[in-house]
Amino acid sequence: MRKEHAARMTSLAGLLFWTVAATADPTFNVSLDTSSILGTTGQVVFELIDGDGVVDNSVLLSSFAFGGGSVAAPADYQGTTGVNGDLSGSVSMNDSAPLALFTQLLTFGSSLSFQITATNNFSGGGSPDGFSMGLYTPDFSACYSDDQVGCLLLQLDIAGGTLSASSFTLNGASAEGLPAPIVTLVGTLPEPASLLLLIIGIMSLASVRRISRHT
C-alpha cells in the first residue's frame, strides 16, 4: 500500500512540475557595458507596443544595477498608460494601450544591467507586440545605437512560442563605444494560475503523505 502511495505522489509531483514549467514566463538577464560613457547622463528608454490590438502581454523589469551610476531624475511615462515604477525599483509594462513608454535620466556607471520577465502571446492578427530598449541624450536629440531604423539597442518581438536569448535583436553603438547588450536566460517565473496549481498540489501531496502514514 505504501508503495502505491509513493508512486502516486511521484506521479503527481511530476505532473505539477511539467504543468508549471509549461506555463512559466522566462526571465532573462540583460547586461550592457557602459564604461565608454562613464559619468555622462542620458535617457534610458523602454517601449512596449501593442501590435495585435489585444490586451495579452506584460513585461516586468527588475534587479537594476548601474555599475556605480545613479538615477538622476524621476521616471517619466511621456503621457502613456500601462506603465509603472522606476529604475530604483522595478518597472512593469502592459499592452492595455497602443503604446507604453518609460523614460528616466541615469548617470551612467561602468555597466547597466537588469532582468526582464515577459509573456509571449500573439493573437495572430496584425503585428506581434514589441518590446525595446534605447539610450538617448538627455534632450532626446540623439540616440546611442547602430540601428539606423529604430535607434534601438535591444528589441524583442512578442510573437508567441518559446522565448530564448536568441529571440532578442541586439545592437551596439559604435560612435559611443558601446558593445551590444548581452542577454542570458536566468530561469522561469510561474504565472499566478500555475502558482495556485502548485499550492493545491503541495496540499494534495501533504494529504496523501498523511494517509500513507496511517495505512
C-alpha positions as CSV (number, residue, x, y, z in Angstrom):
1,M,0.0,0.0,0.0
2,R,2.8,2.4,0.9
3,K,4.5,1.7,-2.5
4,E,1.2,2.6,-4.2
5,H,1.0,5.9,-2.3
6,A,4.7,6.7,-3.1
7,A,4.1,6.0,-6.8
8,R,1.0,8.2,-6.7
9,M,3.0,11.1,-5.0
10,T,5.8,10.8,-7.5
11,S,3.3,10.9,-10.4
12,L,1.5,13.9,-9.0
13,A,4.8,15.8,-8.4
14,G,5.9,15.1,-12.0
15,L,2.6,16.4,-13.3
16,L,2.9,19.6,-11.3
17,F,6.4,20.2,-12.4
18,W,5.6,19.9,-16.1
19,T,2.4,21.9,-15.8
20,V,4.1,24.8,-14.0
21,A,7.1,24.7,-16.4
22,A,4.9,24.8,-19.4
23,T,3.0,27.9,-18.2
24,A,6.0,29.8,-16.8
25,D,7.3,33.0,-18.2
26,P,11.1,33.1,-18.8
27,T,13.3,35.6,-17.1
28,F,16.4,37.0,-18.8
29,N,19.4,39.0,-17.6
30,V,20.4,41.9,-19.8
31,S,23.8,43.4,-19.3
32,L,25.4,46.4,-21.1
33,D,29.0,47.6,-20.7
34,T,28.7,51.4,-20.4
35,S,32.3,52.1,-19.3
36,S,32.8,54.2,-22.5
37,I,30.1,56.7,-21.4
38,L,31.0,56.6,-17.7
39,G,29.9,59.7,-15.8
40,T,27.7,61.1,-18.6
41,T,23.9,61.4,-18.2
42,G,21.4,60.0,-20.6
43,Q,17.8,58.8,-21.0
44,V,17.1,55.1,-20.5
45,V,14.0,54.3,-22.7
46,F,11.8,51.2,-22.6
47,E,8.9,50.9,-25.0
48,L,6.1,48.3,-25.3
49,I,4.0,48.5,-28.5
50,D,0.6,46.7,-28.8
51,G,0.8,45.3,-32.3
52,D,-2.1,42.8,-32.4
53,G,-4.7,45.0,-30.7
54,V,-5.3,42.5,-27.9
55,V,-4.5,43.1,-24.3
56,D,-2.5,39.9,-23.8
57,N,1.1,40.8,-22.8
58,S,3.1,42.3,-20.0
59,V,6.8,42.9,-19.2
60,L,8.5,43.2,-15.8
61,L,11.9,44.8,-15.5
62,S,13.7,44.3,-12.2
63,S,17.1,43.9,-10.4
64,F,18.5,47.1,-11.9
65,A,22.2,47.7,-11.3
66,F,24.2,50.6,-12.6
67,G,27.9,49.8,-12.0
68,G,28.4,52.8,-9.8
69,G,26.0,55.0,-11.7
70,S,22.8,56.6,-10.3
71,V,19.3,57.7,-11.1
72,A,19.4,61.4,-12.0
73,A,15.6,62.3,-12.2
74,P,12.2,60.9,-11.6
75,A,10.7,58.5,-14.2
76,D,8.5,59.9,-17.0
77,Y,5.9,57.9,-18.9
78,Q,5.5,60.7,-21.5
79,G,1.7,60.7,-21.1
80,T,1.3,57.0,-21.9
81,T,-0.5,54.4,-19.7
82,G,0.1,50.7,-18.9
83,V,3.5,51.5,-17.3
84,N,4.5,51.9,-13.7
85,G,7.6,52.0,-11.5
86,D,11.2,53.4,-11.9
87,L,14.8,52.3,-12.2
88,S,15.3,52.5,-8.4
89,G,13.0,49.5,-8.0
90,S,11.1,47.8,-10.8
91,V,9.2,48.7,-14.0
92,S,6.0,47.0,-15.1
93,M,4.5,47.5,-18.5
94,N,1.5,46.1,-20.3
95,D,-0.2,46.4,-23.7
96,S,-3.5,47.9,-22.4
97,A,-2.9,50.9,-24.6
98,P,-1.3,51.1,-28.1
99,L,2.0,52.4,-26.6
100,A,3.6,52.2,-23.1
101,L,6.7,54.4,-22.9
102,F,9.1,54.7,-20.0
103,T,12.0,57.2,-19.8
104,Q,14.3,58.1,-16.9
105,L,17.6,60.0,-16.7
106,L,20.6,58.0,-15.5
107,T,24.1,59.0,-14.8
108,F,26.0,56.1,-16.3
109,G,28.4,53.9,-14.3
110,S,30.6,51.2,-15.8
111,S,27.6,48.9,-16.6
112,L,23.8,48.8,-16.8
113,S,22.0,45.5,-16.1
114,F,18.5,44.3,-15.3
115,Q,16.2,41.3,-15.5
116,I,13.3,41.1,-17.9
117,T,10.3,38.7,-17.5
118,A,7.9,38.8,-20.4
119,T,4.8,37.0,-21.5
120,N,4.8,35.8,-25.2
121,N,1.3,35.8,-26.5
122,F,0.2,36.6,-30.1
123,S,-3.4,36.6,-31.3
124,G,-2.4,36.1,-34.9
125,G,-4.0,39.3,-36.1
126,G,-2.0,42.4,-37.0
127,S,1.6,42.5,-36.0
128,P,3.2,41.0,-32.9
129,D,3.6,43.1,-29.8
130,G,7.1,44.5,-29.4
131,F,9.4,45.5,-26.5
132,S,12.5,47.6,-27.0
133,M,15.2,49.5,-25.1
134,G,17.2,52.5,-26.2
135,L,19.6,55.1,-24.8
136,Y,19.4,58.8,-25.7
137,T,21.0,62.1,-24.9
138,P,19.1,64.0,-22.1
139,D,17.1,66.1,-24.5
140,F,16.4,63.1,-26.8
141,S,18.2,64.9,-29.7
142,A,20.4,61.8,-30.4
143,C,20.4,58.1,-29.6
144,Y,23.1,55.6,-28.9
145,S,22.7,52.8,-31.4
146,D,24.0,51.4,-34.7
147,D,20.3,50.7,-35.6
148,Q,19.5,53.2,-38.3
149,V,15.8,52.5,-38.3
150,G,14.6,52.3,-34.7
151,C,17.6,53.6,-32.8
152,L,17.4,50.6,-30.5
153,L,19.9,48.6,-28.5
154,L,17.6,45.8,-27.8
155,Q,14.4,44.6,-29.4
156,L,12.0,41.7,-28.7
157,D,9.2,40.6,-30.9
158,I,6.5,39.0,-28.8
159,A,5.2,36.6,-31.4
160,G,4.2,33.5,-29.4
161,G,6.1,30.3,-29.0
162,T,9.0,29.9,-26.6
163,L,11.3,32.8,-25.8
164,S,15.0,32.3,-25.6
165,A,18.1,34.6,-25.5
166,S,18.2,34.3,-29.3
167,S,14.8,35.9,-29.5
168,F,16.3,39.3,-28.8
169,T,17.7,41.6,-31.6
170,L,20.8,43.3,-30.2
171,N,22.8,46.3,-31.4
172,G,25.8,48.2,-30.2
173,A,26.6,51.9,-30.6
174,S,29.9,52.3,-32.4
175,A,30.1,56.1,-32.1
176,E,29.8,55.9,-28.3
177,G,32.0,52.7,-28.0
178,L,29.1,50.7,-26.6
179,P,29.0,47.0,-27.4
180,A,25.7,45.2,-27.9
181,P,23.9,44.1,-24.7
182,I,24.4,40.5,-23.5
183,V,21.2,38.5,-22.8
184,T,21.2,35.3,-20.9
185,L,18.4,33.1,-19.6
186,V,18.0,33.2,-15.8
187,G,15.0,30.9,-15.2
188,T,11.3,31.0,-15.3
189,L,8.6,32.7,-13.2
190,P,5.3,30.8,-12.8
191,E,2.2,32.6,-13.8
192,P,-0.4,33.2,-11.0
193,A,-2.6,30.3,-12.1
194,S,0.4,28.0,-12.1
195,L,1.3,29.2,-8.6
196,L,-2.2,28.3,-7.4
197,L,-1.9,24.9,-9.0
198,L,1.4,24.4,-7.3
199,I,-0.1,25.3,-3.9
200,I,-3.0,22.9,-4.4
201,G,-0.6,20.2,-5.5
202,I,1.5,20.7,-2.4
203,M,-1.6,20.4,-0.2
204,S,-2.6,17.3,-2.0
205,L,0.8,15.7,-1.6
206,A,0.7,16.5,2.1
207,S,-2.7,14.9,2.4
208,V,-1.5,11.8,0.6
209,R,1.5,11.6,2.9
210,R,-0.7,11.8,6.0
211,I,-2.9,9.0,4.6
212,S,0.1,6.8,3.8
213,R,1.4,7.1,7.4
214,H,-1.8,5.6,8.7
215,T,-2.1,2.7,6.3
